[in-house]
Amino acid sequence: MRLHATLILGAALVLGACGGHLPPQAGTARVDLLLASERGMENVVIDSRHAYLGLSNSAGGASAVWRSGRIIRRSSVWEPLDLGQCALGPAGGLPLSTPRLARLEGAIWLFQQPGRPGEHARCRLERAAGRFDVRTEGPRDRAEALPGVMSHLHIVSFLALRADPANMLVAGADKGTGRPYLGWSRDGGNSWTDLSPILPGYGRAGLTVKSTVTSLMQDPSGRVLLTLNEEPGSQGRLLMLTLAPTAR
């Protein structure tokens, strides 16, 4: 299933690093939808040849990892990799679960939370065979939650842009509204612009909605990519974020 969309934000609200609101600051940002799935998305990793995307299990289907060319476009062709014993089975009545991918020690690793006996928490991609194999030993998942910019935010990803580290992004969810959160600082974290209104799922706030940005990254060409789930563990979106040039 593929969707195409462009959402544009003109002037955004600026958030102070200590939680105060500063006057609105002019600026533009845009997100372009590269891929949509009914499954949840956790993150993207890229090696010298390919990009890899982890997808959640569903009520009736197992988890998956897809692979495409290392520069992701809307026209990219994705192929499923063989997860073998590393796949998480259909969720049934259990919560949905999505594998998290990491490039560690020169290899692509998969980390996940097993839900049933016989499921595995850690696997490594065997590139030559194009499949993931179970590993009982190896590196640990280095992902960890980050402190929120404001008390009601749950921040799960932080990115300082390679070309200009003073340009920083943080992302996660607003625990109070159930909306996804994306913040942008152009001055090293002294002030923050709330880019959340440009995100899919932002207009669907409510007690039963819990949309969240699950990851941020830059690809080899410097483009900012993010993954977002409009529902807990499902309705995943892979997006490309374009920021306005920063005046110096």
C-alpha positions as CSV (number, residue, x, y, z in Angstrom):
1,M,0.0,0.0,0.0
2,R,1.5,3.4,-1.1
3,L,0.3,6.8,-0.2
4,H,1.6,10.2,-1.4
5,A,1.2,13.4,0.6
6,T,2.8,16.7,1.2
7,L,2.0,18.7,4.4
8,I,3.3,22.2,4.8
9,L,3.7,24.4,7.9
10,G,4.3,28.2,7.6
11,A,4.8,29.8,11.0
12,A,5.3,27.4,13.9
13,L,5.2,27.8,17.7
14,V,8.5,28.2,19.4
15,L,9.0,26.2,22.6
16,G,11.6,27.2,25.2
17,A,14.0,24.5,26.4
18,C,12.8,25.0,29.9
19,G,9.2,24.6,28.9
20,G,8.2,28.3,28.4
21,H,6.5,29.6,25.2
22,L,8.4,32.2,23.2
23,P,6.9,34.4,20.5
24,P,6.1,32.6,17.2
25,Q,9.1,32.6,14.8
26,A,8.8,32.6,11.0
27,G,9.9,29.4,9.3
28,T,8.8,26.6,7.0
29,A,9.2,22.9,7.0
30,R,7.7,20.1,4.9
31,V,7.2,16.4,5.2
32,D,6.8,14.1,2.1
33,L,5.4,10.6,2.5
34,L,7.8,8.0,1.1
35,L,6.0,4.9,2.3
36,A,2.8,3.9,4.2
37,S,1.9,0.6,5.7
38,E,-0.9,-0.8,7.9
39,R,2.0,-2.2,10.0
40,G,3.9,-0.2,12.6
41,M,7.4,1.1,11.8
42,E,10.2,1.4,14.3
43,N,13.2,2.8,12.4
44,V,15.4,2.7,9.3
45,V,19.0,1.7,9.1
46,I,21.3,2.1,6.1
47,D,24.5,0.3,5.2
48,S,26.8,0.6,2.1
49,R,24.3,-0.9,-0.2
50,H,20.8,-1.0,1.2
51,A,18.2,0.6,3.5
52,Y,16.3,-1.6,6.0
53,L,12.9,-1.0,7.6
54,G,11.4,-3.0,10.5
55,L,7.6,-3.6,10.4
56,S,5.4,-4.8,13.3
57,N,3.5,-8.0,13.5
58,S,-0.3,-7.8,13.2
59,A,-3.3,-9.7,14.6
60,G,-2.9,-12.3,11.8
61,G,0.6,-11.8,10.4
62,A,4.3,-12.1,11.5
63,S,6.7,-9.2,11.9
64,A,8.9,-8.3,8.9
65,V,12.0,-6.5,7.7
66,W,12.1,-4.9,4.2
67,R,15.1,-3.9,2.2
68,S,15.5,-1.3,-0.6
69,G,18.2,0.8,-2.2
70,R,20.1,3.0,0.2
71,I,18.6,6.2,-1.1
72,I,14.9,5.9,-0.4
73,R,12.3,7.4,-2.8
74,R,8.6,7.1,-3.2
75,S,9.3,4.9,-6.2
76,S,11.6,2.6,-4.2
77,V,11.0,-1.1,-4.5
78,W,11.0,-2.9,-1.2
79,E,11.7,-6.6,-0.8
80,P,11.0,-8.7,2.4
81,L,14.0,-10.5,4.0
82,D,13.8,-14.0,5.4
83,L,13.4,-13.6,9.2
84,G,13.3,-17.4,9.8
85,Q,13.2,-18.0,13.6
86,C,13.6,-14.3,14.2
87,A,10.1,-13.4,13.1
88,L,7.6,-12.5,15.8
89,G,4.4,-14.5,15.2
90,P,0.9,-13.0,14.8
91,A,-0.1,-10.9,17.8
92,G,-3.4,-12.5,18.4
93,G,-4.5,-11.0,21.7
94,L,-1.0,-9.7,22.6
95,P,0.2,-6.1,22.0
96,L,1.7,-5.5,18.6
97,S,5.5,-5.6,18.6
98,T,8.0,-4.0,16.1
99,P,11.6,-5.0,15.6
100,R,14.2,-2.3,16.1
101,L,17.2,-2.3,13.7
102,A,20.7,-1.1,14.4
103,R,24.0,-1.0,12.5
104,L,26.6,-2.2,15.0
105,E,30.1,-3.7,14.7
106,G,29.7,-3.6,10.9
107,A,26.5,-5.6,10.8
108,I,22.8,-5.1,10.8
109,W,21.2,-6.3,14.1
110,L,17.6,-6.8,15.0
111,F,16.3,-6.3,18.6
112,Q,12.8,-7.0,19.8
113,Q,10.7,-8.0,22.7
114,P,9.6,-11.7,22.4
115,G,5.9,-12.3,23.3
116,R,5.9,-16.1,23.3
117,P,8.2,-19.0,24.1
118,G,10.5,-19.8,21.2
119,E,10.6,-16.2,20.0
120,H,14.0,-14.5,20.0
121,A,15.2,-11.1,21.2
122,R,18.4,-10.6,19.1
123,C,19.3,-11.6,15.6
124,R,21.9,-10.6,13.0
125,L,21.6,-10.2,9.2
126,E,23.6,-12.6,7.2
127,R,24.0,-10.5,4.1
128,A,25.2,-13.2,1.7
129,A,22.2,-15.3,2.5
130,G,19.8,-12.4,2.8
131,R,18.3,-13.7,6.1
132,F,18.4,-13.0,9.8
133,D,19.9,-15.6,12.1
134,V,19.4,-15.9,15.9
135,R,22.3,-14.8,18.1
136,T,22.4,-15.5,21.8
137,E,25.4,-13.2,22.2
138,G,26.3,-9.9,20.7
139,P,25.9,-6.2,21.1
140,R,23.1,-4.7,23.2
141,D,20.4,-2.4,21.8
142,R,21.7,1.1,22.4
143,A,18.4,2.8,22.0
144,E,17.1,4.6,25.1
145,A,14.5,7.2,25.9
146,L,15.6,10.8,26.1
147,P,14.3,13.4,28.6
148,G,11.5,15.6,27.3
149,V,11.9,19.2,26.2
150,M,8.7,19.8,28.2
151,S,7.2,17.7,30.9
152,H,4.3,16.4,28.9
153,L,6.5,15.2,26.0
154,H,8.0,11.8,25.7
155,I,11.1,12.2,23.5
156,V,12.5,9.0,21.9
157,S,14.8,10.3,19.2
158,F,17.4,13.1,18.9
159,L,19.3,14.2,15.8
160,A,21.9,17.0,15.3
161,L,22.3,17.6,11.6
162,R,25.8,16.6,10.2
163,A,26.3,19.8,8.2
164,D,25.3,22.1,11.0
165,P,25.0,20.5,14.5
166,A,23.3,23.7,15.9
167,N,20.3,22.5,13.8
168,M,18.8,19.9,16.1
169,L,15.6,17.8,16.0
170,V,13.8,15.9,18.7
171,A,10.8,13.7,18.3
172,G,8.4,11.5,20.1
173,A,4.9,12.0,21.4
174,D,2.8,14.4,23.4
175,K,1.5,12.3,26.3
176,G,-1.3,14.7,27.1
177,T,-2.9,14.9,23.6
178,G,-1.8,11.6,22.0
179,R,-0.3,13.5,19.1
180,P,3.1,12.9,17.6
181,Y,5.8,15.5,18.5
182,L,8.6,17.0,16.4
183,G,10.7,19.9,17.6
184,W,13.4,21.9,15.7
185,S,16.0,24.1,17.2
186,R,18.2,26.3,15.0
187,D,20.3,27.6,17.8
188,G,21.7,24.6,19.6
189,G,18.7,24.0,21.8
190,N,18.2,27.5,23.2
191,S,14.7,27.7,21.6
192,W,12.5,25.2,19.9
193,T,10.0,25.4,17.0
194,D,7.1,22.9,17.2
195,L,6.8,21.3,13.8
196,S,4.2,18.7,15.0
197,P,1.3,20.1,13.1
198,I,2.8,19.0,9.7
199,L,2.9,15.4,10.8
200,P,0.3,12.7,9.8
201,G,-1.9,11.9,12.8
202,Y,-1.6,15.3,14.4
203,G,-5.2,16.3,13.7
204,R,-6.5,13.0,15.2
205,A,-6.0,13.9,18.9
206,G,-8.1,12.1,21.4
207,L,-8.1,9.8,24.4
208,T,-8.0,6.7,22.1
209,V,-5.3,8.0,19.7
210,K,-1.6,7.7,20.5
211,S,0.4,8.7,17.5
212,T,4.2,8.9,17.9
213,V,7.4,9.5,16.0
214,T,9.5,6.4,16.5
215,S,12.8,7.5,14.9
216,L,14.9,10.2,13.2
217,M,17.9,9.8,11.0
218,Q,19.9,11.3,8.1
219,D,20.5,9.2,5.0
220,P,23.9,9.3,3.1
221,S,22.8,12.3,1.1
222,G,21.9,14.3,4.2
223,R,18.1,14.0,3.9
224,V,16.2,13.7,7.2
225,L,14.0,10.6,7.4
226,L,11.6,9.8,10.2
227,T,9.2,7.0,11.0
228,L,5.8,7.6,12.6
229,N,3.0,5.3,13.8
230,E,-0.5,6.9,13.7
231,E,-1.8,4.1,16.0
232,P,0.1,2.2,18.7
233,G,2.2,-0.3,16.8
234,S,0.4,0.2,13.5
235,Q,-0.4,2.6,10.6
236,G,3.3,3.3,10.0
237,R,4.6,6.2,7.9
238,L,8.1,6.7,6.5
239,L,8.6,10.5,5.9
240,M,11.2,12.8,4.5
241,L,11.6,16.1,6.3
242,T,12.7,19.3,4.5
243,L,13.7,22.2,6.7
244,A,14.0,25.9,5.6
245,P,17.5,27.2,5.2
246,T,18.9,28.6,8.5
247,A,20.0,32.2,8.3
248,R,23.4,33.1,9.8
